[in-house]
């Protein structure tokens, strides 16, 4: 069984990728003093999480454009994934004025019910900074095919749908 994590009042929350375009591995990384958690994600999960968090930020804030995004450094080394993320959910705690990101481990086999979870509570400024960072990381990869949206090959010129 993998380790589960519950981190409140994060000092560090970011997303990043390691490797060349087409071979990148994506990570969600969160930390507080003495604890640094890195979780492996897919590029599509990073993009979807950023989009959903941006929409949630608009819903919980009267003026989301006025929220000062907390700038974040990139990934902190060593980047070693605790586990791969299967499901991601978000919530909002109005009393603490914090978003909650919940990640559940990807099952390694059918019927695997003993899955690890990670729960990260982050400020609205951290959410705004995370969204901006996630968009940069996703955009830094291979360009999408104009027909199907899948990433083009390494030189940006070919997609299987061209056949």
C-alpha positions in Angstrom: 0.0 0.0 0.0 1.2 3.5 -0.9 1.4 6.3 1.6 -1.5 8.8 1.9 -1.0 12.5 2.6 -3.0 15.3 4.2 -1.3 18.7 4.0 -2.9 22.0 5.1 -1.6 25.5 4.6 0.9 24.5 1.9 4.1 26.5 1.5 4.7 25.0 -1.9 2.2 23.8 -4.6 3.2 23.5 -8.3 3.1 21.4 -11.3 5.9 20.6 -13.7 7.3 18.2 -16.3 10.6 16.4 -16.6 12.0 15.2 -19.9 11.9 16.3 -23.5 8.6 17.0 -25.3 6.9 13.8 -26.3 8.6 12.0 -23.4 7.8 14.3 -20.5 6.6 13.0 -17.1 4.2 15.4 -15.3 4.2 15.9 -11.6 2.0 17.6 -9.0 4.2 18.7 -6.1 3.1 20.0 -2.7 5.0 20.7 0.5 5.2 22.1 3.9 8.2 22.3 6.2 9.7 18.8 6.4 7.4 17.2 3.9 7.5 17.2 0.1 5.1 15.1 -1.9 5.4 14.5 -5.7 2.6 12.7 -7.6 2.8 11.6 -11.2 0.1 12.9 -13.5 -0.8 12.7 -17.2 -0.7 15.9 -19.3 -4.4 15.8 -19.8 -4.9 15.7 -16.0 -2.8 18.8 -15.6 -4.8 20.7 -18.2 -8.1 19.6 -16.9 -7.2 20.4 -13.3 -6.1 23.9 -14.3 -9.3 24.5 -16.2 -11.5 23.3 -13.4 -9.6 25.2 -10.8 -9.9 28.4 -12.8 -13.7 27.9 -13.1 -14.0 27.2 -9.4 -12.0 30.3 -8.6 -14.5 32.4 -10.6 -17.4 30.8 -8.6 -16.0 31.4 -5.1 -14.5 34.8 -5.6 -16.5 38.0 -6.3 -13.5 39.4 -8.2 -11.1 36.5 -9.3 -9.0 38.9 -11.4 -8.1 40.8 -8.2 -6.6 37.7 -6.6 -2.8 38.1 -6.6 -1.4 34.8 -7.9 1.3 33.4 -5.6 4.4 32.9 -7.8 5.9 29.6 -7.4 9.2 28.1 -8.3 9.2 25.0 -10.3 9.6 21.5 -9.1 11.9 21.0 -6.1 14.5 18.2 -6.5 14.5 15.3 -5.9 11.3 14.7 -7.9 10.3 11.1 -7.1 6.7 10.2 -7.5 5.0 8.6 -4.5 2.4 7.1 -6.9 0.5 7.8 -10.1 -2.8 9.7 -9.8 -6.0 8.1 -11.0 -8.8 10.4 -9.9 -8.7 14.1 -9.0 -11.4 16.1 -7.3 -11.6 19.6 -5.9 -13.7 21.3 -3.2 -13.9 24.6 -1.4 -13.9 25.3 2.3 -15.7 28.7 2.7 -14.8 29.0 6.4 -11.0 28.7 5.7 -11.3 30.3 2.2 -9.2 27.5 0.8 -9.5 25.1 -2.1 -9.1 21.4 -1.6 -7.4 19.2 -4.2 -7.9 15.5 -3.6 -5.9 12.9 -5.6 -6.5 9.2 -5.5 -3.9 6.7 -6.5 -4.4 4.8 -9.8 -5.3 1.2 -9.1 -2.6 -1.3 -10.0 -5.1 -4.0 -10.6 -8.8 -4.6 -10.9 -10.5 -4.6 -7.6 -7.7 -2.8 -5.9 -9.7 -1.1 -3.1 -6.8 0.0 -0.8 -5.8 3.1 -2.7 -3.7 6.0 -1.3 -5.1 9.5 -1.2 -3.5 13.0 -1.1 -5.5 16.0 0.2 -3.9 19.5 -0.3 -5.6 22.6 1.0 -4.4 25.7 -0.8 -5.1 29.5 -0.7 -6.9 31.2 -3.5 -3.6 33.0 -4.4 -2.0 29.6 -4.7 -4.8 28.4 -6.9 -4.3 31.4 -9.3 -0.6 30.8 -9.4 -1.1 27.0 -9.9 -3.4 27.6 -12.9 -0.9 30.0 -14.5 2.0 27.5 -14.0 -0.1 24.6 -15.3 -1.0 26.4 -18.5 2.7 27.2 -19.1 3.8 23.6 -18.5 1.1 22.2 -20.8 1.9 24.7 -23.5 5.6 23.9 -23.5 5.0 20.5 -25.1 4.4 19.4 -28.6 1.8 21.4 -30.5 -1.6 19.8 -31.0 -2.9 18.5 -34.3 -5.3 21.0 -35.8 -7.6 18.1 -36.8 -7.8 15.8 -33.8 -6.1 17.7 -31.0 -3.5 14.9 -30.3 0.1 16.0 -29.9 2.1 16.1 -33.2 5.3 14.1 -33.5 8.6 15.4 -32.2 9.3 17.8 -35.1 5.6 19.1 -35.0 4.7 18.0 -38.5 2.9 14.6 -38.4 -0.1 13.0 -36.7 -1.6 9.6 -37.3 -4.9 11.2 -38.4 -3.1 12.6 -41.5 -3.3 9.1 -43.0 
